[in-house]
Amino acid sequence: MSDKAKLWLKAAGVRAVKTIAQTAVATIGTSAMLGDVNWVAVASASILAGVLSILTSVAGLPEVEIQSGAN
């Protein structure tokens, strides 16, 4: 695997994990009490957000372009 592919995978993975966490926090935050949280909906929305993040990253990641341009 090329260095650029490894860099892209790392950057896309970090971005996806951050997106998943942000979605989970936002989804949990919509409940009045922790006992009211629909955990299936939280997991579903978070996983979907992560998949969409990876698919969006296919269009390009500024982090990879900046770092690879510096070499």
C-alpha positions as CSV (number, residue, x, y, z in Angstrom):
1,M,0.0,0.0,0.0
2,S,1.4,3.4,-0.9
3,D,2.2,6.1,1.6
4,K,-0.5,8.3,0.1
5,A,-3.1,5.6,0.5
6,K,-2.1,5.0,4.1
7,L,-2.2,8.7,4.8
8,W,-5.7,8.9,3.2
9,L,-7.0,5.9,5.2
10,K,-5.7,7.5,8.5
11,A,-7.2,10.9,7.8
12,A,-10.5,9.5,6.6
13,G,-10.6,7.2,9.6
14,V,-9.9,10.0,12.1
15,R,-12.6,12.2,10.4
16,A,-15.1,9.3,10.5
17,V,-14.5,8.6,14.2
18,K,-14.9,12.3,15.0
19,T,-18.2,12.4,13.0
20,I,-19.5,9.3,14.7
21,A,-18.8,10.8,18.2
22,Q,-20.3,14.1,17.3
23,T,-23.5,12.4,15.9
24,A,-23.7,10.2,19.1
25,V,-23.5,13.3,21.3
26,A,-26.0,15.2,19.3
27,T,-28.5,12.2,19.2
28,I,-28.1,11.5,23.0
29,G,-28.5,15.3,23.7
30,T,-32.0,15.2,22.2
31,S,-33.3,13.1,25.1
32,A,-34.5,14.8,28.3
33,M,-33.0,12.0,30.5
34,L,-30.4,9.4,30.0
35,G,-33.0,6.7,30.5
36,D,-35.0,8.1,27.6
37,V,-32.2,7.6,25.1
38,N,-33.0,5.3,22.2
39,W,-29.7,3.6,22.0
40,V,-30.5,1.8,18.7
41,A,-31.3,5.1,17.1
42,V,-28.0,6.6,18.5
43,A,-26.0,3.6,17.1
44,S,-27.8,3.7,13.7
45,A,-27.4,7.4,13.2
46,S,-23.8,7.3,14.3
47,I,-22.8,4.4,12.0
48,L,-24.6,6.1,9.1
49,A,-22.8,9.3,9.7
50,G,-19.5,7.4,9.8
51,V,-20.2,5.7,6.5
52,L,-21.2,9.0,4.9
53,S,-18.0,10.6,6.2
54,I,-15.9,7.9,4.5
55,L,-17.9,8.3,1.3
56,T,-17.5,12.1,1.4
57,S,-13.8,11.7,2.0
58,V,-13.5,9.9,-1.4
59,A,-14.0,13.4,-3.0
60,G,-10.8,14.5,-1.3
61,L,-9.3,15.3,2.1
62,P,-7.6,18.7,2.5
63,E,-5.4,17.1,5.2
64,V,-3.9,14.7,2.7
65,E,-3.5,17.2,0.0
66,I,-1.7,19.6,2.3
67,Q,0.6,17.0,3.7
68,S,1.4,15.3,0.4
69,G,2.1,18.7,-1.2
70,A,4.7,19.5,1.5
71,N,6.9,16.6,0.4
